[in-house]
Amino acid sequence: MLQAASEGKTLAQIKGAMGFGLREWGVPRALRLLQKTLSGPWGKDVVQMADALFVQRDLPLAPTFMLRFRRLFHQMVKQVDFSDSARAREVVNAWVEQHTNGMIRGFLQEGTLGALTRLVLANAIHFKGLWRLPFPEAATRQRVFHKLDGSTVVVPMMEQTAEFNYGEFSTPEQGDYDVIELPYQGEMLSMLIASPFQRDAPLSALVAAVDPRLIAEWKSNMSAVTRLLVLPKFSLESEVDLRAPLEALGMTDMFDCEKANFSRLSGQDGLFVSRALQKVKIEVNESGTEASSATVAIVYSRMAPLEIVLDRPFLFVVRHNPTGTILFMGQVMEPQPLGLPLK
């Protein structure tokens, strides 16, 4: 969305970091097609995506930007009055809550917006998926989860014996680790879970190596096996300031009031990005998941366990299998249990 508004070096930095440009032939159509593909429908599995642009009502917008934004994102620009920051915050938060099915509430905190705010760009993704093979609730019981510091915590863990796609992998940097796939209904979407084989092995090296290419390598080297799987119920909530990660990717000018160039958005000088925020919430239980970012894997052989007990930190990825798109990715260092099943 920022790329559509930027020009000059600011645009070049965004294109370089993201690896594509909106002016390149076929890219806008490809983005729309991807969004349509991800949005299903696939029975009870739901992916909802939405974009919005909230603009100060007296900010003069370039006519070409209005047309471009509507063509790319199929949304109208929403006008608000940021001088009434409390009301503007209510409007943005209500939009976020609506488009995350109520999972993310009160996204923008008091003080986030102010009289100098000129626009807010927002994107929301909501995912709800039911397991192809639900875990029987009667089998869930309290088990010990081992944290990296050597301490333990008792959490509710689900279990079932079934046929899963499973693989054992090793890389020089990350050591030995297991990957297991839990498909959702329709099998268009899956959760892939990776965990180091050694209980005290750090998860950070594996997390740093994960990208779509490595995940595709996992998928092509997994085989169906019958195993007892033990997996914690958990709920994760993460709120992140994205400025440092985006600047590390090379997008620095857009945060600089002297260097930012958003002339394709408006002729007004001095527009720059003050904050970039993201909030993610994900819940995993017996029924499924609800949620509102190059290393070559070397397949190796060792005696496969008859049971897979994820009683130590692990990485999870929610992936759209036909396109390889990663919808959500996270790591569980200590499960925070949730109570109610998905509806």
N, C-alpha and C positions, 0 to 999 in steps of 0.2 A: 504493500500500500504506500509506503514511503517512497519507493522507487518511482511510482506513478507521479509523485509530486516533486521529485528532485531533478536537478540539472547539474551540468559541469562535473567537477571533481567529486561532489557529494554523490551524484548518480554513479560515477565510475566506481567509487568505493563500495556502494551497496551491491552493484552488479558483480564486482569481483569477489565479494564475500559470499554472495548467495549462489554464484555460479551460473546465472542466467540473466538475460535482460528482457524487459517487457517489449522492447522495440524489435526484438529478434522475431523472424517470421515463425508463426505457428505457436509461439509461447502463450499468448493470451488464450487461444483456443485450447491448448493443452492443459492450462490451469483450470479452465472451466470444465473440461472433460474429466479431469482428475477429481474435482470436487463433486461432480455428478456421480462418478463411479463410486467414490467413497460413501456417498450419501444413500447407497442402497436402492430400494429396500431389500433386506434379506430376512424376512420373517420377523423374529423377535429381536434380532441384532439391529441396533440403531446407531448410526453416526450422523450427527447434525452439526453443520458448520455454518457460521455466519460472520459477516464483516460489517463494520459500521464506521462512519466518519462523523464526529460531532464537531461543528465549527461555530466559532463566535459569530453571532448573527450579523454584525456589521463588518466582518472581514470580507473585503472584495476578492472573490475567487475568479480565477481565469476561466472564461467560458469553455475553453477546450478541456480544462481539467474536469469540470462537471460532467461533460459528455464522456470523457475517458473513464472516470471513476464508475459511472453507471454501466458502461459497456463491459468493464473488467469484472466488477463485483456485483452487478445487478442490484444495486442498492442506491437509494437517494441519499444525498448529503443531509444530515440532520442539524438544524440550527438551534443553538442554545445560547444563553447569556451567562458567560463565565464570571461576570461581575457579581452575580448571585451564586457564589461558589457552592453553597449548601444545596441549592436547588439543582444546579448542574450536576453535582455529584450524585444526587438522587436519580436523575435521568439516566446517567451512564450505568450506575449500579443496577437499576431496574432492568436495563437492556441485558446486562451480563447475567443477572439472575434468570431472566426469561430464557436466554439462549443456552444456559447450562442446566436447564430443567430444575432450577432451584438449588443446585448443589453448591454454587459459589454465590455467597451473599455478602454485601458490604465490601465489595472488592476494593474500591478507592476509599482510603481512609481520610479523615478530616485533615485538611491542610495540603492534600495532594494537588488540588486545583486552586487557582487564585485569579485575581483580576487580570494578570498578564497572560493567562492561558488563552491560546487562540484556537487550538484544535486538539481533539483526542481521537486517535485511531484505535479501534478495538477489533479483536478477533476472538471468536468463541468456538470451541469444539466440545460436543457432548457425546459420550459413547456409553452405550449400555449393551452388554452382551451376556447371553446365558450360555453356560457350558453345554457342549454337545453331550457330555456325560456328567450330570450334576453329582456333586459329592453328597452321600447320604447324611443328613443332619444327625441321625442317631449315632454315627461313627465319630463325630467330632468330640474330642476330649482334650483335657489339659496336658500339655507336654512342655519339656524344657527346651528353650531356644538359647543357643550359645552365642554371646556377643564377642566381638573381636578383642575386647580388653580382658577376656577370660571369665567375665561374670556371666550369670545366666538370668533368664526371666521366664516365668511360666505363662504360656499363652494358649488359647484354644487352637488346635490344629485339626484340619480336615483330613480324611483319608479315604482312599478307595483303591481297589485292585482292578485294573483295566488295561487295555492295550494302548500304549502311547508311542508316538514317534520320539526316539531317544538317540542321543549320540554322545560319544566321549571324544574330547578334543584336547589338544596341547599346543602351546606356542612357547618359544624360548622365553618370552618376557612374562607371560601370565601363568605358566605351569599347567597342570592338569585340571580340567574342569568338565562338568557334565552339563548337557543341555536337554531339556525335555519340553515338548510342545503340548499345550492344552488348547484344542480347537473349540471355538464357539459354534453354536448352532449354524448350520449351513456351511461351515468350514471355510468361509471366505476370510474370516478373521481368526487369529490365533494369539495366545499369549505364549511366548517363549521364555523359559526361565533357565538362567545359567548360574551355576554355583561352583566355586573351587572345590576340588576333591578333598584337599586337606582343610580341616576345620579352622585352623589358625592362619590360613593363607589370606593375604589382603585382597579385598575386592576391587580396590582402586585401579590396579593395573588392567584388570579385565574391563572395567567400565570405560577407561580411556581408549581402549582398542576397538570398542563396538562401533560399527557403522553399517550401512545397508549391505555393503559387499561382504562383510564378515557374516552377517545374519543369513544372507543367501547361501554362503558356504555351509553354514550349519544345516540349513534346510535340505541341501542336496546331499548331505552325508549322514542323514538320520535314517533309522530303520525302525519298524514296528516291533515292539517288545511288550510282553505282559509284565507289569510291575505293580507293586504296592507303592502308591505315592502318598506321602504325608506332607501337607502344605499348610502353613499358618493362614488363618483368617487375618486380614489386616486392613487398615484404613490409613492412607497417607495424605497429608496436606502440605503443599510446598508453595511458598511465596518468594519470588526472586526478583531482584533488581537486575535487569538485563544489560545495563549500560556497560559494565566492565567486560562481560563476554562479547558484546557486539564490538566494542572498541578493540578487543584482542583480535577479532576477525578482520580488522582494518577499517571499520566504519567509525571514524573519529570526527570527521568534519561536521556531521549532522548534529553533534552535541555541542558544537562551538558556535556561539552567537555571532562571531566575526567571520567564520568560514562557511557556515551552512548555506546551501543554495537550494531553496524551495521555490524558485521563480516559476516553475510550471504550475504550482498551486495558486500563488497570488503574487501580485506585484509589490506587496508590502515588504519592506526591508526588515531584517532582524529576526526572521522566523528560524527557530532551531528546536531540536528535540531536547526537552528538559529531563524527561524520565521515560524509561521503557520498563514496564512491569509485566510479570506473568504470575498467575496463580493456577495451580493444578491440584485437583482432589481426585483420589481414586479409592474405590472400595472393592474388596475381593472377599466373597463368601461362598457358601456351598452352591448357590444358584448360578453365580457368574461374577461379572465385573461391571462396575459403573464408574465412569471417570469424566470428569469435566476438566531429537535433537541429535594407512592401509596395512591391515594385518592379514596375512594369509593363515588360515587355520590348517593345522596338520592333523589329520585323523590318525589316531593310534589305537592300539588294541590292548586292553587289559581285561581281567575277569570282571564281567558286568555284575553289579549288585542285583539281588532279587527284590530289594526295596530301595526306594529313593526317599530319604527323609531330609527335607529342607529345614533343618534345625540350626542353621547358621546363615549369615548374611548372603543374599543372592540378588541378582540383577533380573529385572523382568522387562519385556518388550511386548507391546500390543501392536500387531502388524497386520496390514491388509495384504493377504497372500498374492492375489493376482497382479498387483502393481508393485509390491515390495515396500509400500509406504509405511513408515513408522508413525503411528498415531500418538503413542505414549511410551515413555521409557523412564525407568526409575530403579532405585535400589532400596532394598529393605535391610536396614541395619539392626532394627529392633521393632518387631511388629507392634502396632498399636491396634488392638482388637476392636472390631465394630460389633454392634449388637444385632440389628434387625436384618432379615433377608431382603434381597431385592424384590421389588414389586413390578 
